[in-house]
Amino acid sequence: MKTIVQSVIFSLLLIVVYYGVQIGIGYYMTLHYVPDIVDSYAQVGYLQHQVSFGVIRGNPGLEFAALFVGGCAAFILLKTLWLRTKRK
């Protein structure tokens, strides 16, 4: 039971770190982006008049569930391997 609780806590921390890194990278890229309008117009031939923000994803709940289950499985597997090598 202790291992299950530890794996759930590990998975939740993994999810927080994963989304925190995603948000941090997006924030950094937003702050440091400098558009080159003249060069963009020369390459494309026209400029967009509307800007879309965000990311289109299929199912964010599925991503969350996969991270949670994968984190639990990884923690249990690594803890089992750690205990086996410690006993030898």
TORKOL-4160 file (C-alpha; in steps of 0.2 Angstrom, whole numbers, padded with zeros to 4 digits, m for minus):
88
<pt num="1" X="0000" Y="0000" Z="0000"/>
<pt num="2" X="0015" Y="0012" Z="0004"/>
<pt num="3" X="0022" Y="0009" Z="m0013"/>
<pt num="4" X="0005" Y="0013" Z="m0022"/>
<pt num="5" X="0004" Y="0030" Z="m0012"/>
<pt num="6" X="0022" Y="0034" Z="m0016"/>
<pt num="7" X="0019" Y="0030" Z="m0035"/>
<pt num="8" X="0003" Y="0041" Z="m0035"/>
<pt num="9" X="0013" Y="0056" Z="m0027"/>
<pt num="10" X="0027" Y="0053" Z="m0039"/>
<pt num="11" X="0016" Y="0053" Z="m0054"/>
<pt num="12" X="0007" Y="0069" Z="m0048"/>
<pt num="13" X="0024" Y="0078" Z="m0046"/>
<pt num="14" X="0029" Y="0071" Z="m0063"/>
<pt num="15" X="0013" Y="0079" Z="m0071"/>
<pt num="16" X="0016" Y="0096" Z="m0062"/>
<pt num="17" X="0034" Y="0096" Z="m0068"/>
<pt num="18" X="0029" Y="0091" Z="m0086"/>
<pt num="19" X="0016" Y="0105" Z="m0087"/>
<pt num="20" X="0027" Y="0117" Z="m0078"/>
<pt num="21" X="0041" Y="0115" Z="m0091"/>
<pt num="22" X="0029" Y="0116" Z="m0105"/>
<pt num="23" X="0022" Y="0133" Z="m0098"/>
<pt num="24" X="0040" Y="0139" Z="m0094"/>
<pt num="25" X="0047" Y="0136" Z="m0112"/>
<pt num="26" X="0031" Y="0144" Z="m0120"/>
<pt num="27" X="0033" Y="0159" Z="m0108"/>
<pt num="28" X="0052" Y="0160" Z="m0112"/>
<pt num="29" X="0049" Y="0159" Z="m0131"/>
<pt num="30" X="0035" Y="0172" Z="m0130"/>
<pt num="31" X="0046" Y="0184" Z="m0121"/>
<pt num="32" X="0061" Y="0182" Z="m0133"/>
<pt num="33" X="0052" Y="0181" Z="m0150"/>
<pt num="34" X="0057" Y="0195" Z="m0161"/>
<pt num="35" X="0047" Y="0195" Z="m0178"/>
<pt num="36" X="0056" Y="0200" Z="m0194"/>
<pt num="37" X="0042" Y="0207" Z="m0204"/>
<pt num="38" X="0051" Y="0212" Z="m0219"/>
<pt num="39" X="0060" Y="0195" Z="m0221"/>
<pt num="40" X="0043" Y="0186" Z="m0218"/>
<pt num="41" X="0034" Y="0196" Z="m0231"/>
<pt num="42" X="0048" Y="0192" Z="m0244"/>
<pt num="43" X="0047" Y="0173" Z="m0241"/>
<pt num="44" X="0028" Y="0171" Z="m0240"/>
<pt num="45" X="0022" Y="0185" Z="m0251"/>
<pt num="46" X="0008" Y="0190" Z="m0239"/>
<pt num="47" X="0006" Y="0193" Z="m0220"/>
<pt num="48" X="m0007" Y="0186" Z="m0209"/>
<pt num="49" X="m0020" Y="0198" Z="m0202"/>
<pt num="50" X="m0025" Y="0186" Z="m0187"/>
<pt num="51" X="m0015" Y="0177" Z="m0174"/>
<pt num="52" X="m0020" Y="0161" Z="m0166"/>
<pt num="53" X="m0014" Y="0157" Z="m0148"/>
<pt num="54" X="m0014" Y="0140" Z="m0140"/>
<pt num="55" X="m0011" Y="0122" Z="m0145"/>
<pt num="56" X="m0024" Y="0111" Z="m0153"/>
<pt num="57" X="m0023" Y="0094" Z="m0145"/>
<pt num="58" X="m0034" Y="0078" Z="m0147"/>
<pt num="59" X="m0038" Y="0074" Z="m0129"/>
<pt num="60" X="m0029" Y="0082" Z="m0115"/>
<pt num="61" X="m0037" Y="0070" Z="m0103"/>
<pt num="62" X="m0028" Y="0055" Z="m0112"/>
<pt num="63" X="m0012" Y="0064" Z="m0110"/>
<pt num="64" X="m0014" Y="0067" Z="m0092"/>
<pt num="65" X="m0020" Y="0049" Z="m0089"/>
<pt num="66" X="m0005" Y="0042" Z="m0099"/>
<pt num="67" X="0007" Y="0052" Z="m0089"/>
<pt num="68" X="m0001" Y="0047" Z="m0073"/>
<pt num="69" X="m0001" Y="0028" Z="m0077"/>
<pt num="70" X="0016" Y="0029" Z="m0084"/>
<pt num="71" X="0023" Y="0038" Z="m0069"/>
<pt num="72" X="0015" Y="0025" Z="m0057"/>
<pt num="73" X="0022" Y="0011" Z="m0068"/>
<pt num="74" X="0040" Y="0018" Z="m0069"/>
<pt num="75" X="0040" Y="0022" Z="m0050"/>
<pt num="76" X="0035" Y="0004" Z="m0045"/>
<pt num="77" X="0047" Y="m0004" Z="m0058"/>
<pt num="78" X="0062" Y="0007" Z="m0052"/>
<pt num="79" X="0058" Y="0004" Z="m0034"/>
<pt num="80" X="0057" Y="m0015" Z="m0037"/>
<pt num="81" X="0073" Y="m0015" Z="m0046"/>
<pt num="82" X="0081" Y="m0004" Z="m0033"/>
<pt num="83" X="0076" Y="m0016" Z="m0019"/>
<pt num="84" X="0082" Y="m0032" Z="m0029"/>
<pt num="85" X="0099" Y="m0024" Z="m0032"/>
<pt num="86" X="0100" Y="m0019" Z="m0013"/>
<pt num="87" X="0097" Y="m0036" Z="m0007"/>
<pt num="88" X="0111" Y="m0044" Z="m0017"/>
